[in-house]
């Protein structure tokens, strides 16, 4: 028997339990995360599905979470930190947080938070509005949600911020920067006075560099939004006899509205990088660094919606703290980079992709423009910056550098990317060292086009599409390395997403690499039998062989054994559907393996079993639904004694029950 649930009055059904013993009984059921007043349960015979009984309508409800703060009516300053607080519900394990500045017309994600925490400390964005809302929702059921009342966000952009700079001796000075209405990039006599020439080396000095003067102690610019979208304040530093390290200190409470990144000018943040909104001091020990810069911008926020398992990520913006602990505080794995092999790292670099396990995160920073990306020979993990890029517009330098598609990862498996999005990571393979240039007009390698598709899944959240056909170029479909400690893998051998079958004149088997931690493999396919090619998926494992014919569109489930080998069998021949049920066995007598051919004319439930002369069941070879087609499997009698056995096949359309039954004698001679 099987049990099914409908949440729409019986229009559609999902399986609650399968293969339950027949007869009186009960089943302990954990209610799904749904809410509906149109629920029904039905029980039915697993083979004779017309034998069924259905319950009356009943309701499944969920206790929604309650949002306590903001409650509505608050007035919060952009850049300040406030708590989003809620009352947790026991069966909600993870909560999604959203923000709207237009009364709920548009929503942007804030974060995903463990629901039991009840509180999220939110840095209020610079989205000035009196129609702001916050919403919380169960991460697995968006119906279980609550929304705040309307509140306001305002911004104060006028500021001056003193920065104390001291060397390792007695040298010390204060440089001040800020925003005032009407400030310019040059000398503003109301705020700034030029200094004299810089002292000789060995004498302490710190000054803002404002051309054409020798420098100033104050640098005031106009408020952002009145024309400029960002400012870059540059300071020269020179230690006195005390030398390095320099110590710097400021009050982050002054920097309330925009994004402020303190970094070195030599590498623009590779050697020295600080988030001035989060930190109040920094130490600079690198003697190669003689100048610093403060990048101020109206921060861009990128919400990266991540999957429960592994994700490919990159930095979408210029940030003051590139450590993984600051960017992905709720991660459940290390951050892994790739340079021929995986390596855990602590800090992210721009234009680089990484693997990580983490829930939804929002990264705020200044616009990151990436024009070119350097590639090493082999596989590269890359990121694309703030704007994203279309794959068809990417130029290769030198031409012919790329030897693969661009691959993204959707949480279940690899997918071919046509658009590279901010915050995501992507694989690309290079024949030799070179570069890619973004926003050009040269096309990247061709996609899979109209090839046939085979999807393999473990039923545990992992899946992979494989493509095959006569018009596909497999040379650009080498697949990237799998995720760190990944338990599922599927590819054409040696490691390829697509294969070309145009040169097969009679028949061939294309090996498939398949590794899984599950006990079943879920198959689906979309196949066009071009030029009378026929395709059969073959699984061979000790004692048996399973063959699944791939025709038109379909799906099925086959068992998985770690000892199994898989292949796609391709041959030219008739693609006609069998017009009747049949079963054949050869050789007979046999030792030790017998091969069984059977066919079904339409989608049917099929059972094939082996019995002894005493009527005892020895083996079950098939017990499940099969699409129309011809199949081959094997039975290995090494584990049983010589003698007479019987193979029985029963089959019939899924909707009407058994309509065919046949039994044949088998003789095992050892």
Secondary structure, 3 states (H helix, E strand, C coil): CEEEEECCCCCCCEEEECCCCCCCCCCCCCCCCCCEEEEEEEEECCCCCCCEEECCCEEECCCCCEEEECCCCCEEECCCEEEEEEECCCCCCEEEEEEECCCCCCCEEEEEEEHHHCEEEEECCCCCEEEEEEEEEECCEEEEEEECCCEEEECCCCEEEEEEEECCCCCEEEEEEEECCCCCCCCCCCCCCECCCCCCCCCCEEEECCCCCCCECEEEECCCCCCCCEEEEEEEEECCCCCCCEEEECCHHHCCCCEEEEEECCCCCCCCEEECCCCCEEEECCCCCCEEEEEEECCEEEEECCCCCEEEECCCEECCCCEHHHHCCCCCCCEEEECCCEEEECECCCCCCEEEECCCEEEEEEECCCCEEEECCEEEEECCCCCCEEHHHCEEECCCCECCCCEEECCCCEEECCEECCCECEEEEECCCEEEECCCCCCCCCCCCCCEEEEEECCCCCEEEEEEECCCCHHHCECCCCCCCCCCEEEECCCECEEECCCCCCEEEEEEEEECCCCEEEEEEEECCHHHEEEEEEEEECCEEEEEEECEEEEEEEECCCCCEEEEEEEECCCCCCCCCEEEEECCCECCEEEEEEEECCCEEEEEEEEECCCCEEEEEEEEEECCEEEEEEEECCCCCCEEEEEEEEEEECCCCCCEEEEEEEEECC
